[in-house]
């Protein structure tokens, strides 16, 4: 034994590790809508873990599927061989996603799904003789995971601060948030659709023949819950198609019911060329992500490689047996309980409850779509982020889990949430705001 403090060895992600070691926030168990602390107190989960536990925690059907698969076959490679489950899961995902997207490349996370999508976009352009198209376009305030590609196209400066630009030639569209024009919008803001036309400016600046793909989140969640203005996504699709640029929707959060449909693409009736997903794919039970690819892209890449390996890309755990079992079980739970439709119906009550906080102290904007909400607070003078962080800590101490990004409270509960639990979340946030400086 080294005598090392048991809190020292785990370098926690996106965490003030020194502050956490001094005052740990630990969970011991989970079930349904609740975590349980080591002292036995229940914590109402208003964030679905990290946007991922869409059907609630420790669902028996998912737990049992993982247990059965672990006892039957713990691991099998998917390089040049395979096993049944990822083929079944890919088929079900293809049935659930837009009709033109029929091919699924499995990864281990949303970050890997994004990097996979970007690489496939580049491979496609080269396969059709457009090898000069190497530029990638992201968006300010966008979050696409923390691998090098996703960090490069992401638009959150702190995520790039220590790591450089990562990928040459990346550019960014402006974000769509404007509280002066669209504060307290319910659903899609009416202002801002014209901002999609900024892509025309980037095309004029760089040349269409240099741009491979544009990637956006239909609803940008981690960057502060930014809802797409009316007409914005439609205009992006029109411009990208006009210039032969691929459009990628990052649906790692919005997929699998979060916005009241299988995908935001379905809800907005805008079909991109690639959709990335993760999180709700397995209900967060086992790490898994995927890039869901159009037939056109898939066929073009295969046609350019008539023999041998067609795409030199993959992961040791692509289509992992336990993850695939969890994914199949999660999709079954979603279907049996009608959770996507339930989310659509509950979002009406959710919207009313969230906007009831408009008169609470420090609240300067509320944004909602589906079962997502962002409550933006006025920052403390010279201490950006401190007020929201204080509220996060107080809420956890008082047994409700929220999430904050900067001075924005971000909420995204499991889709099994009841009205009484929504009321409890709103009541607690108001109470804590009243006591916050």
C-alpha positions in Angstrom: 0.0 0.0 0.0 1.3 3.5 -0.9 -0.9 5.5 1.5 -2.2 7.4 -1.6 -5.4 9.3 -1.1 -8.2 7.2 -2.8 -9.4 10.4 -4.6 -6.1 11.1 -6.3 -5.6 8.5 -8.9 -8.7 9.1 -11.1 -8.2 12.2 -13.2 -11.8 13.2 -13.8 -13.0 14.6 -17.1 -14.3 18.2 -17.3 -13.9 18.5 -13.5 -12.3 20.8 -11.0 -10.4 17.9 -9.6 -8.9 19.8 -6.6 -12.3 21.1 -5.5 -13.9 17.7 -6.1 -11.3 15.9 -3.9 -12.0 18.4 -1.1 -15.8 17.9 -1.4 -16.7 14.8 -3.4 -20.2 14.3 -4.9 -20.7 10.6 -5.2 -23.5 8.4 -6.4 -23.8 4.7 -5.3 -26.9 3.3 -7.0 -29.5 4.3 -9.6 -33.0 3.3 -10.5 -35.7 4.9 -12.7 -35.6 8.7 -12.2 -33.2 8.6 -9.3 -29.6 8.2 -8.2 -28.8 7.2 -4.7 -26.0 8.7 -2.6 -23.7 6.6 -0.4 -25.8 7.8 2.6 -28.9 6.4 1.1 -30.5 9.8 0.0 -32.2 9.8 -3.4 -31.2 12.4 -6.1 -33.8 13.3 -8.7 -31.9 13.1 -12.1 -33.0 16.0 -14.3 -30.1 15.5 -16.8 -30.5 11.8 -17.8 -27.0 11.3 -16.5 -25.1 13.1 -19.2 -28.0 13.5 -21.7 -28.0 9.7 -22.2 -30.3 7.7 -19.9 -33.4 8.3 -21.9 -35.5 5.4 -20.5 -34.4 5.9 -16.9 -31.8 4.0 -14.9 -31.2 0.3 -14.5 -34.0 -0.8 -16.7 -34.4 -4.6 -16.1 -34.7 -5.5 -19.8 -31.5 -3.8 -20.6 -29.7 -5.1 -17.5 -30.7 -8.6 -18.3 -29.7 -8.4 -21.9 -26.2 -7.3 -20.9 -25.9 -10.1 -18.3 -27.0 -12.8 -20.8 -24.6 -11.6 -23.4 -21.7 -11.3 -21.0 -22.2 -15.0 -20.0 -22.6 -16.1 -23.6 -19.9 -14.2 -25.5 -18.0 -11.4 -23.9 -16.1 -10.2 -26.9 -15.8 -10.8 -30.7 -13.8 -8.9 -33.3 -15.5 -7.2 -36.2 -12.5 -6.9 -38.4 -12.9 -9.4 -41.3 -15.4 -11.4 -39.2 -18.5 -10.7 -37.1 -21.3 -11.8 -34.8 -25.0 -11.5 -35.1 -25.9 -8.6 -32.8 -24.4 -5.6 -34.5 -26.1 -6.6 -37.8 -29.4 -6.8 -36.0 -28.9 -3.5 -34.3 -27.7 -1.7 -37.5 -30.8 -2.9 -39.3 -33.1 -1.6 -36.5 -31.3 1.8 -36.5 -31.6 2.0 -40.3 -35.3 1.4 -40.0 -35.7 4.1 -37.3 -33.6 6.7 -39.1 -34.4 8.6 -42.3 -35.0 6.3 -45.3 -32.0 7.4 -47.3 -29.6 6.5 -44.4 -29.2 2.7 -44.4 -25.6 2.0 -43.3 -24.3 2.1 -39.7 -20.7 2.3 -38.7 -20.4 1.5 -34.9 -18.0 3.3 -32.6 -17.6 3.5 -28.8 -18.8 7.1 -28.2 -20.2 10.2 -29.7 -16.7 11.7 -30.1 -15.6 8.7 -32.1 -18.9 8.8 -34.1 -18.1 12.4 -35.1 -14.5 11.6 -36.1 -15.8 8.6 -38.1 -18.3 10.8 -39.9 -15.7 13.4 -40.8 -13.3 10.7 -42.1 -16.1 9.1 -44.2 -17.0 12.5 -45.6 -13.4 13.0 -46.7 -13.2 9.4 -48.1 -16.4 10.0 -50.1 -15.2 13.2 -51.7 -12.0 11.5 -52.7 -13.9 8.5 -54.0 -15.9 10.6 -56.4 -12.9 12.5 -57.7 -13.2 15.5 -55.4 -10.0 15.1 -53.6 -9.5 18.9 -53.2 -12.5 18.9 -50.8 -10.7 18.7 -47.5 -12.1 21.6 -45.6 -14.6 21.0 -42.8 -17.1 23.6 -41.5 -18.4 23.6 -37.9 -20.3 26.2 -36.0 -19.5 28.6 -33.1 -20.7 27.2 -29.7 -21.0 23.7 -31.3 -19.9 20.6 -29.4 -18.8 17.5 -31.3 -16.9 15.6 -28.6 -13.3 15.8 -27.6 -11.3 13.8 -30.2 -9.1 15.8 -32.5 -11.6 16.1 -35.3 -14.5 16.9 -33.1 -12.5 19.4 -31.2 -11.4 21.1 -34.4 -15.0 21.5 -35.8 -16.4 22.3 -32.4 -16.9 25.9 -31.5 -16.1 26.0 -27.7 -12.9 27.8 -27.2 -11.9 26.2 -23.9 -12.0 22.8 -25.5 -9.3 23.9 -27.9 -7.3 26.2 -25.7 -4.4 23.7 -24.8 -4.5 21.7 -28.0 -4.1 24.0 -31.0 -6.3 24.0 -34.2 -5.9 20.2 -34.6 -7.0 20.1 -38.2 -5.9 22.6 -40.9 -8.5 24.4 -42.9 -11.5 24.3 -40.5 -13.8 27.2 -40.5 -17.0 28.0 -38.5 -20.5 29.3 -39.1 -21.8 31.9 -36.6 -23.9 30.5 -33.8 -27.6 31.4 -33.8 -28.1 32.6 -30.2 -29.3 36.2 -29.9 -31.1 37.1 -26.6 -31.7 40.6 -27.8 -33.9 39.3 -30.7 -35.2 36.0 -29.4 -35.1 35.8 -25.6 -37.7 33.5 -24.0 -38.6 31.8 -27.3 -40.8 28.8 -27.0 -39.5 26.1 -29.4 -37.8 27.5 -32.5 -37.0 31.2 -32.5 -38.5 33.1 -35.3 -35.4 35.3 -35.6 -32.1 33.9 -37.1 -33.0 31.7 -40.0 -31.0 34.0 -42.3 -27.7 33.0 -40.4 -27.6 29.8 -42.5 -26.8 32.0 -45.5 -23.4 32.7 -43.9 -22.4 29.4 -45.5 -22.6 31.2 -48.8 -20.0 33.6 -47.6 -17.7 30.7 -46.5 -18.2 29.1 -49.9 -17.2 32.4 -51.6 -14.2 32.8 -49.3 -12.8 29.3 -49.6 -14.3 27.9 -52.8 -16.9 25.2 -52.9 -14.3 22.8 -54.3 -12.3 22.9 -51.1 -15.2 22.1 -48.7 -16.0 18.5 -47.9 -18.7 18.8 -45.2 -20.6 21.0 -42.8 -21.4 19.6 -39.3 -24.0 21.0 -36.9 -26.1 19.8 -34.0 -29.8 20.3 -35.0 -30.3 21.4 -31.4 -26.9 22.5 -29.9 -27.2 21.2 -26.3 -23.8 21.2 -24.6 -22.9 24.7 -25.9 -25.9 26.2 -24.0 -29.1 24.7 -25.5 -29.3 26.7 -28.8 -32.5 25.9 -30.7 -32.4 26.2 -34.5 -34.4 29.2 -35.8 -37.3 28.7 -38.1 -36.0 27.8 -41.6 -32.3 27.6 -40.6 -31.7 23.8 -41.1 -33.7 23.8 -44.3 -31.5 26.6 -45.7 -28.3 24.7 -44.7 -29.6 21.7 -46.5 -30.4 23.7 -49.6 -26.9 25.4 -49.7 -24.9 22.2 -49.0 -26.8 20.3 -51.7 -26.3 23.2 -54.2 -22.5 23.1 -53.8 -21.9 19.3 -53.4 -21.0 19.7 -49.7 -22.1 16.9 -47.3 -24.3 17.8 -44.4 -23.7 16.0 -41.1 -26.1 16.2 -38.2 -24.6 15.5 -34.8 -27.5 13.8 -33.0 -25.6 12.3 -30.2 -28.0 14.1 -27.8 -31.1 14.7 -29.9 -31.3 11.1 -31.1 -33.6 8.4 -29.6 -36.4 10.5 -28.3 -34.9 13.5 -26.7 -36.8 15.9 -29.0 -40.0 13.7 -29.3 -39.0 11.7 -32.3 -36.4 9.1 -33.2 -34.2 11.9 -34.6 -34.3 15.7 -34.9 -33.9 15.1 -38.7 -37.3 13.4 -38.7 -38.9 16.1 -36.6 -37.6 19.0 -38.7 -38.1 17.0 -41.9 -34.5 17.8 -43.0 -32.4 14.8 -44.0 -28.6 15.1 -43.9 -26.1 12.9 -45.5 -24.7 11.5 -42.2 -26.2 11.4 -38.7 -24.0 10.7 -35.7 -25.5 9.2 -32.5 -24.6 7.6 -29.2 -25.8 8.2 -25.6 -29.5 7.1 -25.9 -28.5 4.3 -28.3 -27.8 2.0 -25.3 -29.6 4.2 -22.7 -26.1 5.0 -21.4 -25.7 1.4 -20.1 -22.7 0.4 -22.2 -20.5 2.9 -24.3 -21.5 2.9 -27.9 -21.9 5.3 -30.8 -22.5 5.2 -34.5 -22.4 7.1 -37.7 -25.4 6.4 -39.9 -24.5 6.9 -43.6 -26.5 7.5 -46.8 -26.6 4.9 -49.5 -24.9 7.3 -51.9 -21.9 7.7 -49.7 -21.6 4.0 -48.9 -21.9 2.9 -52.5 -19.4 5.5 -53.7 -16.7 4.5 -51.2 -17.1 0.8 -52.0 -17.1 1.5 -55.8 -13.7 3.3 -55.4 -12.3 0.2 -53.7 -13.4 -2.8 -55.8 -11.2 -5.2 -54.0 -9.8 -5.5 -50.5 -10.6 -3.2 -47.5 -12.8 -0.4 -48.6 -12.4 1.9 -45.5 -9.2 1.9 -43.4 -10.9 2.9 -40.2 -12.4 1.2 -37.2 -12.1 0.4 -33.5 -11.3 -2.8 -31.5 -14.8 -2.5 -29.9 -16.9 -1.5 -33.0 -20.1 -3.5 -32.5 -19.1 -4.9 -29.1 -21.4 -7.7 -28.1 -22.4 -6.2 -24.8 -23.0 -2.8 -26.3 -25.0 -4.3 -29.2 -27.1 -6.3 -26.7 -27.8 -3.2 -24.7 -28.7 -1.2 -27.8 -31.2 -3.8 -29.0 -32.8 -3.9 -25.5 -32.9 -0.1 -25.3 -34.7 0.1 -28.6 -37.2 -2.5 -27.4 -37.9 -0.5 -24.3 -38.4 2.7 -26.3 -40.8 0.9 -28.6 -42.8 -1.0 -25.9 -43.3 2.1 -23.8 -43.8 4.5 -26.6 -41.2 6.8 -25.1 -40.6 9.0 -28.2 -44.3 9.8 -28.4 -44.4 10.2 -24.6 -41.6 12.8 -24.8 -43.5 14.7 -27.5 -46.6 14.8 -25.4 -44.8 15.6 -22.1 -42.8 18.4 -23.8 -45.9 20.6 -23.7 -46.1 20.5 -19.9 -42.3 20.7 -19.7 -42.3 24.0 -21.7 -44.9 25.6 -19.5 -43.1 24.5 -16.4 -39.7 25.8 -17.5 -41.0 29.1 -18.7 -42.7 29.7 -15.3 -39.1 30.5 -14.1 -39.0 33.6 -16.3 -39.6 35.9 -13.3 -37.1 34.1 -11.1 -34.0 36.0 -9.9 -31.1 36.3 -12.4 -33.0 34.6 -15.3 -32.3 36.4 -18.5 -33.4 33.8 -21.0 -35.2 30.4 -21.2 -34.8 28.2 -24.3 -36.6 24.8 -24.8 -37.2 22.2 -27.4 -38.6 18.7 -26.9 -37.4 17.5 -23.5 -34.4 19.9 -23.3 -34.2 23.3 -21.6 -31.6 25.9 -21.1 -32.1 28.6 -18.4 -29.6 31.4 -18.9 -28.5 33.4 -15.8 -27.0 36.8 -15.5 -23.3 36.2 -14.5 -21.8 37.6 -11.4 -19.6 40.7 -12.1 -16.1 39.5 -13.0 -17.0 35.8 -12.2 -18.6 34.2 -15.3 -20.0 30.8 -14.5 -19.7 31.1 -10.8 -23.4 31.7 -10.1 -24.6 28.7 -12.1 -21.9 26.5 -10.5 -23.0 27.5 -7.1 -26.6 26.6 -8.0 -25.4 23.2 -9.3 -23.7 22.4 -6.1 -26.6 23.5 -3.9 -29.1 21.5 -5.9 -26.9 18.4 -5.6 -26.6 18.9 -1.8 -30.4 19.2 -1.8 -30.9 16.1 -3.8 -31.6 17.2 -7.4 -29.0 16.8 -10.2 -28.8 19.6 -12.8 -26.1 20.4 -15.3 -24.5 23.8 -16.0 -22.4 25.1 -18.8 -21.1 28.6 -18.2 -24.0 30.5 -16.7 -26.6 28.3 -18.3 -28.6 25.6 -16.4 -29.2 22.7 -18.9 -31.9 20.2 -18.2 -32.7 17.0 -20.1 -34.5 14.4 -17.8 -35.2 10.8 -18.6 -38.2 10.5 -20.8 -40.1 8.6 -18.1 -40.4 11.7 -16.0 -43.7 12.5 -14.4 -45.4 15.9 -14.1 -44.9 15.9 -10.3 -41.1 15.5 -10.8 -41.0 18.3 -13.3 -42.7 20.5 -10.7 -40.2 19.4 -8.1 -37.3 20.4 -10.4 -38.8 23.8 -11.1 -39.6 24.4 -7.5 -36.1 23.5 -6.3 -34.4 25.7 -9.0 -36.6 28.7 -8.1 -35.9 28.1 -4.4 -32.2 28.0 -4.9 -32.2 31.0 -7.2 -34.0 32.9 -4.4 -31.2 32.1 -2.0 -28.3 32.7 -4.4 -26.2 35.8 -4.7 
